[in-house]
Structures are given as structure tokens and as C-alpha cells.
Amino acid sequence: MERYRAIPSGYMTVGEAAKKMGVTVRTLQYYDREGVLCPSSVSEGGRRLYSDKDIVELHRILSLKSLGFSLEEIKNRLPAIDTPEEVAAALTGQARTIQQRIDVLTRSLRDIDALKAEVLQMRSVDFKKYADIIVNLQMKNDAYWLIKYFDEDTLGFLREHFDRESGLAFLRKFNALRDAAAQYHDRGVAPESEEGQKFAKEFWQLIAEFTGGDGSMLPRLMKMGDIDTDNAEWNQKQEKLNAFLGPALEVYFRNAGVDPFGGAK
């Protein structure tokens, strides 16, 4: 009887409030500490008491949390919302935030599936290559799958000389030149023509940018260019590049009077 006399009518203890709303006592105590929902009263014995109004406010908090709003937003931003238009604007912003999270998770799921496929094709455990594949997936490099064909020396060189920004810039240049080579090949452009020699110069400049003057990388680049992958489209474009680039570079080097592979092994 003493217990009921100590609790005024219309109030309930933290345990009763938690049970009524289907949350834990710990949750209500946390909301209290954070200033999100503080009990309206305290009993003579020092027990913190919740009113019916507090329960309505708790229902609002739980409803907003179910919509993805953070406690910080519920505490600091949402109490200032007074009109239907302001409520709608808050919900629109939250929908945008949730969609962004969905987009990120969807991309992550695609990356996981892509990495899983590469892991199975590699048929061996190589966490360094896994990390490189993940980085390239995050860079949205569609040729991430090529990594499984690279040896460790080549990958080490790439890690040392390229970051995400410079790596993406190089890939854009390479893809543009490779597509141009395929067009020249299909059009029957002569490698020794002005157009062909301009292309040879641009491509050689790209190779020089890639190697940074490291002649030991040239044989590896040649080897990489001849990789027979499991991607038919890539192979076809690479074949057209090699068919046009080889003769074009021969003429370019002959006219320049240089032999870039003279010291390569």
C-alpha cells in the first residue's frame, strides 16, 4: 500500500513505462541522461515518474526512431517543427538520407558479389590482391577484375606510384586511347599516317607517365598487353590496340631514332 501512496495518480515508474511501451528500462534511463525524454516528476522516495504526457512523447520518439531519425535530430531539430509543411519537409529530408544509405549498401552488396566471384576464380588466397580489388571497386574501376592477372611486382609498382586520383586519371586516358586505336583499326588508318603517328606519340607519352622512367616496367607492360582474359570484350579491344599500336610505335621510334627497348630485359 505504501508503494501506491508514494506514486501520484496518473504517473508510473520507469519499469511500468518501459513495459507499457515495449522498451527496456535501460533505454528510458539513457533517454533521460541524454535529455531526450526526462520524467515529469519524482516520487517522495526519489523514484523518477512518467506521466501520460511523457508516454505520448515517448511514442513520438520511438516513431521517429523507426523512421531513421537519430536521437540528436529528435532532441535538437524536430521539436521546432510546428506545421504540417515542416513535418513534410523533415520527412522528405529523412527519405533522402535513407535513399543515400540504400544506394551505399546496394553498391557495397554489388562489390561483395564481385569480389566473391574474383576470389573463386583466383583459386588461391591472396589478401593483398583482395585489398587491391576492393580499392578498385571503390574507385568504380570497371577493369578491377584484371588485378587477378597481375604478378606481385606489377601490383607493388602500381601501389607505390598511383593513388586513387592518379590511378583513375591514368585509366581514363588509357581507355580513351584504346578506344581510339580500335576505331583506327576498324577504319583502316595507316599506322605511318599523320593520324597514326599522333596516336603513337600520345600513347608513348602515357607509357612514360606510367613507368615514370622505370625501364624495367616495359617488358611487364608488354606482357600485360598480351594477357588472354576471360572477358571477350576486353580481349577484342586489346587485340585491336596491339594490332594498330605495334606498327605505329615502330614507325614512331624509327623516325625518332630511338630504341626504347634496347636496355630492357
Order of alpha helices (4+ residues) and beta strands (2+ residues): alpha-beta-alpha-alpha-beta-beta-alpha-alpha-alpha-alpha-alpha-alpha-alpha-alpha-alpha
